[in-house]
Amino acid sequence: MDNMPVLLVYDDQNYDPDWHRHVRHAVRSIIVRDNTVAMVKSRTKGFYQFPGGGIDPGETHEQALARETLEEVGLNVIPGTIRPLGIVKEIRASQFAPQTIFDQTSYYYFADAQDEVHTQILEDYEKDLGYTLEWVDMNKARGVNLHLCRTHHYKSKFVLREAEILNLLLKEHSL
């Protein structure tokens, strides 16, 4: 899957290259239906993000995508419908560990999902953020995230990252 095109690179260059590097690989699902996209909506913070998360040891990208999508939004990805979009690289000083570089690669995939919605299996921080499934217009989700980027300080840049991916989707697919 490393032959996927690089869509975006965010390198804050706010670290010493000799620091310890924490490398993380994640998958994100793009499920489009009836001109809307399945997004995780934070009821407490207001942002939208694509369902997804870290790839566990021994897990394929496809397995991680199916697991994370089911956990975060309760949707079952249909096997055989997963198609690559591209990669987003993020490199910055970790906000959780001193003298550590956070080096994340997110792999974005298109996928289809079954209609039935299952109960979410959320981690505590996801419950605190009020994660819920929302089928949302891409322009609306992009606009909300861009507004939040302008009016709030998000250290991790994930809100901007998701707005930029939505922008790419809107441009390339005219949805």
Secondary structure by P-SEA (a helix, b strand, c coil): cccccccbbbbccccccccccccccbbbbbbbccccccccccccccccccccccccccccaaaaaaaaaaaacccccccccccccbbbbbbccccccccbbbbbbbbbbbbccccccccccccaaaaaabbbbbbccaaaaaaaaaaaaaccccccaaaaaaaaaaaaaaaaccc
